[in-house]
């Protein structure tokens, strides 16, 4: 654990509120909180572990609010959530084995592609469309796969869930957002269990940030329900591009070396 000034703690709480708001609508809350934790002096592994703790509050808050407004059936989606949880736990366990350089190089390209898809595809609204994958196969494949990615690396997991729900399950944008938060919550729990077991979480800071995340996510989810795709779609595009830019700005990103940046 590290000693933090009151000013630093307040900045982390403000960052958590902003992350909860953004994440409940379009994902990408870690884009705000992980850099804030690193700047506060946390080691990378402690930042990831503490981020999983406080992130659970935000994704849990959004999930509860979406479910209360009839956007997601928690009981029906329980098997998918459990598979996402398992995927997140396995991903966190194997975080030191999976080639992180490959993921860091590939992710910006994937995020730009997702942003372009949502920005350019016509008729992207809250109306459900034809599913391309049966609910059984979707639940069997997508939650554990993206959950594994969430555990082993993290950034952009919500965008991948969103893309899968819209393109494969045929969900409208608002419904996809609600289901994304549920699976995000589950894979966060899986990763959190592993990080807690190895003792890298700052519980005091994580819980304070978690309260702010909970409130921010509640506000964001309320706006998303009220406005729908008109809010979610542009914010999702912006978050994907911002996350891609942040990853490319990292001097250690292998993609910079490949393209001579």
Backbone bond lengths (Angstrom), bond angles and torsions (degrees), N, CA, C in turn:
res aa  C-N    CA-C-N  psi(-1)  N-CA   C-N-CA  omega(-1)  CA-C   N-CA-C  phi
1 X - - - 1.455 - - 1.530 109.77 -
2 X 1.333 116.39 147.33 1.453 119.84 -179.16 1.532 109.65 -118.23
3 X 1.350 114.82 153.24 1.462 120.02 178.31 1.525 109.35 -85.50
4 X 1.330 116.07 129.80 1.460 121.06 -178.02 1.519 109.72 -121.03
5 X 1.331 116.13 144.98 1.450 120.21 174.88 1.528 109.69 -73.43
6 X 1.318 117.09 161.30 1.460 121.19 178.47 1.528 110.64 -59.86
7 X 1.339 116.22 -39.20 1.465 119.93 179.65 1.529 111.15 -61.45
8 X 1.334 116.76 -42.50 1.471 120.59 179.49 1.518 111.05 -64.94
9 X 1.338 116.54 -41.30 1.466 120.14 178.43 1.522 110.73 -61.67
10 X 1.331 116.79 -42.73 1.474 120.66 179.78 1.529 111.04 -64.77
11 X 1.324 116.78 -37.23 1.473 120.49 177.48 1.522 110.04 -64.79
12 X 1.336 117.34 -42.36 1.461 121.18 178.83 1.531 110.91 -64.00
13 X 1.334 117.22 -38.78 1.463 120.91 178.72 1.531 110.36 -65.66
14 X 1.353 116.01 -42.84 1.465 120.13 178.10 1.533 110.77 -63.63
15 X 1.334 116.27 -40.40 1.464 120.26 178.51 1.527 110.65 -63.26
16 X 1.332 116.43 -38.96 1.461 120.48 179.61 1.523 111.53 -65.48
17 X 1.339 116.79 -40.90 1.471 120.07 177.53 1.528 110.15 -60.99
18 X 1.343 116.71 -47.72 1.461 120.92 179.86 1.527 111.10 -62.05
19 X 1.334 116.05 -40.66 1.457 120.31 179.56 1.525 111.16 -64.89
20 X 1.329 117.11 -42.28 1.449 120.36 178.46 1.508 111.90 -61.43
21 X 1.345 116.77 -41.39 1.464 121.64 178.89 1.523 111.07 -61.63
22 X 1.335 115.95 -52.67 1.469 120.65 -177.38 1.525 110.94 -65.88
23 X 1.326 116.29 -44.08 1.459 120.76 -174.52 1.525 111.84 -65.14
24 X 1.325 118.31 -34.02 1.459 120.86 -178.72 1.520 112.15 -69.28
25 X 1.332 116.75 -18.97 1.461 121.34 -178.74 1.521 111.42 -101.00
26 X 1.332 116.71 -47.75 1.463 119.63 -171.26 1.512 114.35 -133.10
27 X 1.327 118.89 3.13 1.461 120.46 -176.37 1.521 110.74 78.21
28 X 1.322 116.60 179.66 1.459 120.84 176.02 1.508 115.28 86.97
29 X 1.346 118.18 16.31 1.460 120.08 179.48 1.513 112.89 -61.05
30 X 1.324 116.93 -32.30 1.460 120.69 178.54 1.514 113.11 -62.36
31 X 1.342 116.65 -21.44 1.458 121.38 176.45 1.519 110.41 -61.32
32 X 1.337 117.01 -26.59 1.462 122.60 -179.65 1.523 111.39 -94.91
33 X 1.349 116.97 -47.92 1.460 119.96 -170.66 1.528 114.46 -77.79
34 X 1.324 118.42 -39.43 1.469 119.23 -177.82 1.524 111.55 -64.00
35 X 1.364 120.19 -47.79 1.468 118.59 175.40 1.525 112.46 -60.17
36 X 1.354 117.21 -36.68 1.469 119.91 179.14 1.524 110.95 -62.89
37 X 1.328 116.88 -42.49 1.466 120.58 178.84 1.525 111.34 -66.46
38 X 1.330 116.85 -39.66 1.461 120.26 178.90 1.525 110.65 -65.38
39 X 1.330 117.06 -42.07 1.460 120.87 178.82 1.520 111.71 -65.84
40 X 1.341 116.27 -27.18 1.469 120.45 178.67 1.520 112.16 -76.59
41 X 1.327 117.02 -8.09 1.454 120.47 176.17 1.512 115.69 109.48
42 X 1.334 117.92 4.98 1.462 120.24 178.68 1.527 110.02 -74.60
43 X 1.329 116.12 145.44 1.460 120.34 173.04 1.530 108.73 -68.96
44 X 1.338 118.53 159.09 1.466 119.77 -179.42 1.523 113.90 -54.35
45 X 1.335 117.33 -43.67 1.468 119.18 -177.85 1.526 110.76 -70.64
46 X 1.335 117.60 -36.68 1.464 120.19 177.43 1.528 110.75 -68.34
47 X 1.333 116.44 -36.01 1.465 120.21 177.70 1.526 110.20 -64.85
48 X 1.342 116.90 -42.16 1.467 120.39 179.32 1.526 110.66 -65.21
49 X 1.324 116.79 -44.74 1.457 120.32 -178.59 1.522 112.51 -65.89
50 X 1.337 116.70 -45.92 1.461 120.59 178.95 1.518 110.62 -65.73
51 X 1.331 116.39 -35.00 1.461 120.42 178.00 1.527 111.28 -64.47
52 X 1.320 117.41 -37.30 1.468 120.28 177.62 1.527 110.77 -63.64
53 X 1.339 116.79 -40.39 1.468 120.07 178.89 1.520 110.75 -62.35
54 X 1.329 117.62 -55.10 1.458 119.27 -176.08 1.529 111.15 -70.08
55 X 1.339 117.42 -29.64 1.456 120.59 178.88 1.518 113.11 -66.28
56 X 1.333 116.37 -29.08 1.472 119.45 178.25 1.522 111.07 -62.29
57 X 1.325 116.68 -34.93 1.465 119.67 179.80 1.526 110.89 -64.62
58 X 1.336 115.84 -42.56 1.449 119.64 -178.83 1.517 112.57 -68.04
59 X 1.339 116.93 -50.22 1.465 119.82 -179.24 1.528 110.77 -66.56
60 X 1.345 116.67 -34.21 1.464 119.95 177.25 1.519 111.79 -67.43
61 X 1.345 116.33 -42.25 1.461 120.80 178.39 1.521 111.37 -61.59
62 X 1.337 116.50 -46.32 1.460 120.54 179.82 1.523 110.92 -63.87
63 X 1.333 116.78 -41.01 1.471 120.90 -180.00 1.525 110.83 -60.93
64 X 1.330 116.17 -45.92 1.469 120.65 -179.87 1.529 110.77 -61.08
65 X 1.329 116.05 -42.97 1.472 119.68 -177.33 1.525 110.96 -68.52
66 X 1.321 117.11 -42.37 1.467 120.09 178.18 1.533 110.31 -64.15
67 X 1.328 116.67 -42.23 1.466 120.16 -179.83 1.525 110.83 -64.72
68 X 1.336 116.63 -41.46 1.467 120.60 -179.86 1.523 111.96 -63.13
69 X 1.331 116.53 -25.21 1.463 121.13 179.10 1.525 112.67 -98.40
70 X 1.348 116.11 14.61 1.456 120.93 173.59 1.513 115.78 75.54
71 X 1.339 118.11 17.70 1.460 120.70 -178.43 1.522 113.26 -86.81
72 X 1.340 117.28 -17.11 1.460 120.47 179.73 1.525 108.91 -149.80
73 X 1.336 116.20 136.44 1.456 122.84 178.39 1.530 107.84 -94.11
74 X 1.335 117.05 102.93 1.459 121.00 -174.05 1.521 111.93 -61.63
75 X 1.322 117.38 -41.61 1.467 120.05 -177.75 1.527 111.30 -64.89
76 X 1.311 116.36 -41.55 1.465 120.22 -178.85 1.525 111.61 -68.79
77 X 1.326 116.09 -31.96 1.463 120.19 -177.21 1.529 113.35 -92.26
78 X 1.325 117.51 3.73 1.468 120.58 -177.58 1.529 113.26 -57.56
79 X 1.347 120.07 -45.72 1.479 118.71 179.11 1.528 112.39 -58.46
80 X 1.342 117.37 -41.90 1.459 120.54 178.60 1.524 110.72 -63.94
81 X 1.332 115.91 -40.24 1.466 119.78 179.64 1.528 111.16 -64.12
82 X 1.323 116.94 -39.68 1.467 120.28 179.34 1.523 111.08 -65.96
83 X 1.331 117.05 -37.37 1.464 120.40 177.40 1.528 110.63 -68.24
84 X 1.339 116.91 -37.64 1.465 119.91 176.25 1.524 110.61 -64.46
85 X 1.336 116.61 -40.34 1.462 121.38 177.53 1.522 110.60 -60.38
86 X 1.326 115.66 -46.64 1.462 119.79 179.64 1.522 111.01 -62.66
87 X 1.346 116.03 -41.87 1.461 119.84 178.18 1.517 111.78 -61.66
88 X 1.348 117.19 -41.64 1.455 120.69 178.72 1.514 112.48 -63.29
89 X 1.335 116.53 -39.28 1.457 120.72 179.90 1.527 111.37 -67.42
90 X 1.328 116.38 -45.18 1.469 120.09 179.60 1.524 110.19 -64.18
91 X 1.341 116.25 -41.24 1.463 119.86 178.82 1.515 112.17 -60.72
92 X 1.334 116.86 -42.80 1.460 120.25 179.03 1.535 110.96 -65.04
93 X 1.340 115.96 -38.54 1.468 119.60 178.79 1.527 111.78 -63.97
94 X 1.331 115.92 -35.27 1.466 119.85 -175.59 1.522 112.69 -98.10
95 X 1.332 116.47 13.08 1.471 120.27 -174.89 1.524 112.44 -57.65
96 X 1.323 117.54 -31.42 1.458 119.73 -178.29 1.526 112.47 -86.15
97 X 1.336 117.43 -6.09 1.462 120.82 -176.72 1.520 111.73 -101.15
98 X 1.351 116.17 -40.81 1.457 120.65 -177.88 1.525 109.73 -65.43
99 X 1.338 118.99 139.06 1.471 121.69 -178.27 1.522 112.06 -66.76
100 X 1.323 116.68 96.36 1.455 121.48 -177.28 1.516 113.45 -63.21
101 X 1.345 118.04 -32.43 1.455 121.10 179.87 1.520 111.13 -61.10
102 X 1.326 116.59 -40.50 1.461 120.23 179.54 1.521 110.83 -63.74
103 X 1.342 116.62 -43.19 1.463 120.28 179.67 1.522 111.07 -64.43
104 X 1.332 117.62 -42.55 1.463 121.06 -179.45 1.519 111.48 -64.31
105 X 1.335 116.69 -33.72 1.464 120.22 179.57 1.524 111.63 -75.04
106 X 1.323 116.92 -38.35 1.464 121.41 -174.72 1.524 112.88 -79.95
107 X 1.335 117.25 -35.20 1.459 120.89 -170.95 1.529 114.35 -58.59
108 X 1.345 121.15 -45.42 1.469 118.39 179.52 1.520 113.23 -56.88
109 X 1.337 116.84 -39.00 1.460 120.69 179.23 1.526 110.98 -64.98
110 X 1.339 116.82 -41.18 1.458 120.54 178.81 1.523 111.44 -64.98
111 X 1.327 116.56 -41.13 1.461 120.46 -178.70 1.529 111.39 -66.78
112 X 1.326 117.47 -39.59 1.466 120.23 176.59 1.527 109.92 -63.83
113 X 1.337 116.73 -40.78 1.463 120.07 178.61 1.532 111.17 -62.68
114 X 1.338 117.45 -41.41 1.468 120.96 178.34 1.531 110.31 -64.22
115 X 1.340 116.36 -43.29 1.469 120.19 178.86 1.516 111.14 -60.02
116 X 1.334 117.58 -44.49 1.459 121.02 179.12 1.523 111.30 -64.58
117 X 1.328 116.76 -38.14 1.470 120.27 179.58 1.532 110.25 -60.65
118 X 1.327 116.64 -50.23 1.462 119.98 -177.95 1.532 111.72 -70.68
119 X 1.334 117.41 -30.57 1.463 120.52 -178.55 1.525 111.84 -75.05
120 X 1.332 117.20 -37.27 1.458 120.88 -170.90 1.526 114.68 -101.00
121 X 1.327 117.74 -21.01 1.455 119.05 -177.20 1.532 110.31 -69.69
122 X 1.339 117.89 126.94 1.471 120.22 178.98 1.532 111.24 -74.19
123 X 1.317 115.35 163.23 1.471 122.16 176.06 1.526 112.89 57.75
124 X 1.331 116.74 33.23 1.461 120.64 177.15 1.528 108.03 -87.12
125 X 1.334 115.66 95.23 1.458 119.61 -174.42 1.522 109.91 -138.64
126 X 1.322 116.90 -160.10 1.463 121.29 -175.97 1.524 113.31 -92.92
127 X 1.331 117.58 10.51 1.457 121.59 -179.21 1.527 109.75 -89.22
128 X 1.334 116.88 131.28 1.464 120.70 176.66 1.530 110.07 -68.55
129 X 1.336 116.31 147.03 1.462 121.52 179.62 1.522 109.39 -129.00
130 X 1.327 115.89 -176.80 1.467 120.55 -174.57 1.530 110.32 -63.45
131 X 1.331 115.87 135.32 1.465 120.29 178.30 1.519 109.79 -82.32
132 X 1.324 116.28 143.40 1.463 122.15 179.42 1.524 111.76 -102.08
133 X 1.317 116.02 -9.23 1.458 121.43 179.40 1.520 107.53 -139.72
134 X 1.332 117.37 135.10 1.462 120.16 -178.80 1.523 109.97 -62.58
135 X 1.338 118.35 150.99 1.468 120.71 179.43 1.526 112.88 -54.25
136 X 1.354 116.74 -36.53 1.463 119.70 -179.41 1.527 110.89 -65.05
137 X 1.356 116.93 -48.95 1.459 120.17 -178.96 1.529 111.63 -67.60
138 X 1.331 116.12 -37.90 1.461 119.83 177.86 1.527 109.93 -59.73
139 X 1.337 115.94 -48.92 1.453 120.46 -178.83 1.518 113.07 -64.88
140 X 1.326 116.08 -30.34 1.461 120.68 -178.42 1.528 112.42 -77.46
141 X 1.344 116.37 -30.38 1.462 120.27 -172.45 1.521 113.36 -101.87
142 X 1.334 116.87 -53.45 1.466 120.84 -168.47 1.531 113.49 -70.06
143 X 1.349 120.15 -51.46 1.476 119.06 -176.81 1.522 114.51 -57.20
144 X 1.351 119.90 -47.94 1.473 117.32 179.78 1.517 113.08 -69.03
145 X 1.336 116.46 -31.91 1.469 119.56 -178.40 1.529 111.19 -68.79
146 X 1.336 116.81 -51.29 1.463 120.01 179.54 1.528 109.92 -70.89
147 X 1.339 117.12 -34.28 1.459 120.40 175.93 1.522 111.32 -60.66
148 X 1.330 116.90 -41.10 1.463 121.01 176.39 1.520 110.51 -59.98
149 X 1.336 116.06 -46.10 1.462 119.90 177.94 1.529 110.89 -60.46
150 X 1.328 116.48 -40.92 1.460 120.80 -179.74 1.520 110.75 -61.31
151 X 1.327 116.99 -38.56 1.456 120.44 179.74 1.510 113.51 -73.35
152 X 1.327 116.43 -37.38 1.457 119.57 -173.09 1.520 112.46 -86.11
153 X 1.342 117.40 -24.91 1.464 119.75 -176.64 1.521 111.67 -139.45
154 X 1.329 118.51 -59.42 1.463 121.07 168.93 1.509 118.94 109.70
155 X 1.352 119.23 -65.20 1.459 119.68 -172.69 1.529 112.98 -57.83
156 X 1.331 116.38 132.39 1.455 120.80 177.99 1.508 115.74 90.49
157 X 1.346 118.23 -1.58 1.463 120.27 -178.18 1.530 111.46 -58.80
158 X 1.340 116.56 -42.17 1.460 119.83 179.22 1.513 112.20 -61.63
159 X 1.332 117.24 -36.88 1.464 121.14 178.41 1.525 110.82 -65.41
160 X 1.338 116.56 -38.73 1.456 120.03 178.73 1.531 111.52 -67.67
161 X 1.336 116.52 -41.40 1.469 119.69 174.95 1.526 110.43 -59.24
162 X 1.342 116.44 -46.48 1.462 121.10 -179.40 1.523 111.19 -58.59
163 X 1.324 116.33 -48.37 1.462 120.53 -178.86 1.521 111.05 -59.61
164 X 1.332 116.49 -42.09 1.463 120.49 -179.21 1.527 111.29 -65.44
165 X 1.321 117.10 -43.44 1.467 119.90 -179.16 1.528 111.37 -64.72
166 X 1.338 117.02 -39.03 1.466 120.16 -178.17 1.527 111.36 -74.21
167 X 1.337 116.63 -46.62 1.468 119.75 -172.99 1.523 113.36 -83.92
168 X 1.328 118.37 -35.81 1.472 121.06 -174.64 1.523 113.01 -100.13
169 X 1.339 117.16 -40.28 1.463 120.14 -178.98 1.524 112.45 -89.23
170 X 1.346 116.86 -14.37 1.456 120.52 178.13 1.516 114.32 75.75
171 X 1.323 117.95 21.03 1.463 121.20 -177.89 1.528 110.94 -76.69
172 X 1.343 116.12 149.30 1.448 120.73 167.94 1.515 109.61 -68.74
173 X 1.329 116.78 166.16 1.460 121.34 -172.03 1.531 112.34 -61.64
174 X 1.331 117.89 -45.32 1.466 120.28 -179.12 1.525 111.47 -65.38
175 X 1.326 116.93 -45.03 1.459 120.87 178.94 1.536 110.68 -62.53
176 X 1.334 116.42 -39.63 1.467 120.52 178.12 1.522 110.89 -63.83
177 X 1.341 116.61 -40.08 1.459 120.88 178.53 1.525 111.16 -61.85
178 X 1.329 116.32 -44.52 1.464 120.52 -179.57 1.526 111.28 -61.93
179 X 1.328 117.39 -44.68 1.462 120.58 -179.55 1.530 111.55 -70.64
180 X 1.340 116.01 -31.68 1.461 119.94 176.07 1.522 111.04 -61.11
181 X 1.339 116.75 -42.60 1.459 120.12 -178.80 1.530 111.23 -63.79
182 X 1.333 117.18 -37.84 1.456 119.87 178.04 1.531 110.90 -62.12
183 X 1.323 117.01 -48.83 1.465 119.76 -178.30 1.525 111.31 -69.67
184 X 1.338 116.93 -34.42 1.460 120.59 174.04 1.527 110.83 -60.48
185 X 1.318 115.54 -43.36 1.467 121.30 178.46 1.527 110.04 -59.58
186 X 1.327 116.02 -44.72 1.466 120.61 -177.94 1.530 111.57 -65.44
187 X 1.347 117.06 -47.13 1.469 118.34 -179.05 1.526 111.40 -69.60
188 X 1.339 117.38 -28.56 1.467 120.47 172.94 1.525 110.86 -61.82
189 X 1.342 116.00 -42.54 1.470 120.11 178.80 1.522 110.35 -61.21
190 X 1.334 116.02 -44.09 1.464 119.80 -179.91 1.516 112.18 -59.00
191 X 1.349 116.70 -47.49 1.457 120.33 178.16 1.517 112.17 -65.99
192 X 1.336 116.04 -38.98 1.463 121.06 179.98 1.528 111.15 -60.43
193 X 1.319 118.10 -42.82 1.463 121.95 -178.98 1.535 110.62 -56.95
194 X 1.326 115.37 -43.38 1.465 119.57 -178.62 1.524 110.45 -68.81
195 X 1.345 117.32 -46.99 1.469 119.95 -179.65 1.529 111.49 -63.09
196 X 1.329 116.54 -36.77 1.468 119.70 178.00 1.525 110.42 -65.96
197 X 1.323 116.15 -38.46 1.460 120.60 -178.23 1.529 112.14 -64.38
198 X 1.339 116.29 -32.92 1.468 118.58 -179.51 1.527 111.83 -92.85
199 X 1.340 117.22 0.85 1.461 121.82 170.32 1.512 116.23 72.32
200 X 1.334 118.31 40.38 1.470 120.00 -178.88 1.530 112.62 -109.25
201 X 1.331 118.14 9.03 1.462 121.42 -175.25 1.530 110.88 -96.03
202 X 1.329 116.87 134.02 1.466 122.08 171.10 1.531 105.99 -89.47
203 X 1.324 115.93 100.76 1.457 120.71 -171.56 1.523 112.52 -67.33
204 X 1.324 117.55 -39.40 1.464 120.32 -176.67 1.525 110.97 -63.13
205 X 1.325 116.32 -51.78 1.467 120.72 179.48 1.528 110.64 -66.53
206 X 1.337 115.60 -41.80 1.459 119.50 -178.60 1.514 112.53 -60.36
207 X 1.336 117.02 -40.34 1.466 120.24 -179.51 1.525 111.67 -72.24
208 X 1.340 117.19 -38.57 1.467 119.14 177.18 1.530 110.63 -64.16
209 X 1.314 116.48 -44.26 1.460 120.04 177.24 1.530 110.44 -65.43
210 X 1.333 115.67 -34.43 1.466 119.88 -179.76 1.517 112.42 -61.11
211 X 1.331 116.95 -40.40 1.474 120.35 178.31 1.526 110.05 -62.04
212 X 1.337 116.09 -43.45 1.470 119.89 178.56 1.522 110.89 -65.59
213 X 1.334 117.24 -39.66 1.468 121.58 176.61 1.522 110.30 -60.10
214 X 1.328 116.35 -43.79 1.461 121.10 -178.21 1.529 110.39 -58.31
215 X 1.330 115.99 -46.01 1.467 120.69 -178.12 1.531 110.37 -68.42
216 X 1.337 116.87 -45.47 1.462 120.16 179.76 1.516 112.14 -61.05
217 X 1.330 116.69 -40.49 1.464 120.62 179.42 1.520 111.48 -66.47
218 X 1.315 116.43 -36.38 1.465 120.28 178.44 1.527 110.77 -62.75
219 X 1.330 115.42 -44.54 1.461 120.22 178.89 1.528 110.45 -63.89
220 X 1.339 116.53 -45.15 1.459 120.57 -178.96 1.519 112.81 -64.14
221 X 1.332 116.57 -43.83 1.465 120.34 -179.67 1.529 111.09 -64.12
222 X 1.322 116.77 -37.39 1.471 120.75 177.95 1.523 110.71 -62.22
223 X 1.332 116.50 -43.18 1.458 120.07 177.88 1.521 111.89 -65.49
224 X 1.343 116.20 -41.36 1.457 120.21 -179.76 1.529 111.45 -61.88
225 X 1.334 116.73 -41.49 1.463 121.07 179.00 1.527 110.21 -64.87
226 X 1.334 116.44 -38.51 1.464 120.73 -176.79 1.531 111.70 -73.13
227 X 1.339 117.21 -39.68 1.464 120.63 -171.98 1.532 112.09 -102.34
228 X 1.338 117.24 -32.43 1.457 121.13 175.83 1.517 113.76 74.08
229 X 1.333 116.18 -142.92 1.458 121.95 -172.39 1.520 112.72 -60.54
230 X 1.327 118.75 -27.72 1.471 121.71 -179.87 1.522 111.55 -62.32
231 X 1.327 117.34 -26.62 1.469 121.86 175.55 1.521 111.26 -96.15
232 X 1.332 116.85 -44.58 1.461 121.54 -172.17 1.521 111.87 -65.90
233 X 1.339 116.98 -46.25 1.467 120.83 -174.21 1.530 112.88 -60.25
234 X 1.356 119.92 -53.42 1.471 118.00 -179.72 1.520 113.42 -65.69
235 X 1.346 117.44 -35.65 1.460 119.65 179.85 1.526 110.40 -67.80
236 X 1.322 117.52 -37.33 1.460 121.21 177.54 1.524 110.65 -62.47
237 X 1.328 117.08 -42.94 1.464 121.27 178.57 1.523 110.44 -61.38
238 X 1.341 116.66 -45.98 1.464 121.37 -179.01 1.525 111.05 -63.31
239 X 1.341 116.96 -44.15 1.466 120.84 -178.74 1.528 110.81 -63.65
240 X 1.333 117.46 -43.67 1.464 120.32 179.24 1.525 111.31 -61.10
241 X 1.332 117.31 -45.25 1.461 120.81 -179.28 1.531 111.20 -67.88
242 X 1.347 116.64 -37.79 1.469 119.86 178.82 1.525 111.20 -65.62
243 X 1.333 116.10 -41.65 1.455 119.92 179.38 1.526 110.58 -66.49
244 X 1.338 117.35 -40.78 1.462 121.07 177.78 1.528 110.19 -62.06
245 X 1.345 117.16 -42.97 1.457 121.22 -179.90 1.527 111.06 -64.22
246 X 1.338 116.29 -40.52 1.462 120.17 -180.00 1.528 110.85 -64.06
247 X 1.326 116.16 -42.82 1.460 119.86 179.94 1.524 111.13 -65.94
248 X 1.338 116.90 -39.46 1.465 120.28 178.88 1.526 111.71 -69.73
249 X 1.336 116.77 -27.55 1.466 120.52 -179.70 1.524 112.10 -72.59
250 X 1.325 117.05 -16.83 1.462 121.18 179.81 1.528 108.91 -70.60
251 X 1.333 118.39 117.99 1.471 120.24 -179.17 1.524 113.31 -57.93
252 X 1.341 117.34 -23.76 1.460 120.56 -177.97 1.524 112.97 -83.55
253 X 1.338 118.01 -4.38 1.462 119.61 -178.14 1.528 109.93 -68.01
254 X 1.331 118.59 123.54 1.459 121.86 -176.81 1.535 112.69 -61.30
255 X 1.340 117.33 -25.79 1.471 119.04 -178.36 1.529 110.88 -65.47
256 X 1.339 117.61 -30.80 1.471 120.09 177.86 1.525 111.30 -62.49
257 X 1.315 116.14 -37.18 1.454 120.19 179.36 1.517 111.35 -71.03
258 X 1.341 116.27 -35.91 1.464 120.38 -178.80 1.522 112.04 -66.91
259 X 1.352 116.44 -37.15 1.460 119.33 -176.97 1.533 112.11 -101.49
260 X 1.343 115.13 7.56 1.451 120.44 173.09 1.512 115.01 72.51
261 X 1.359 117.10 31.40 1.469 120.78 179.12 1.532 109.98 -80.43
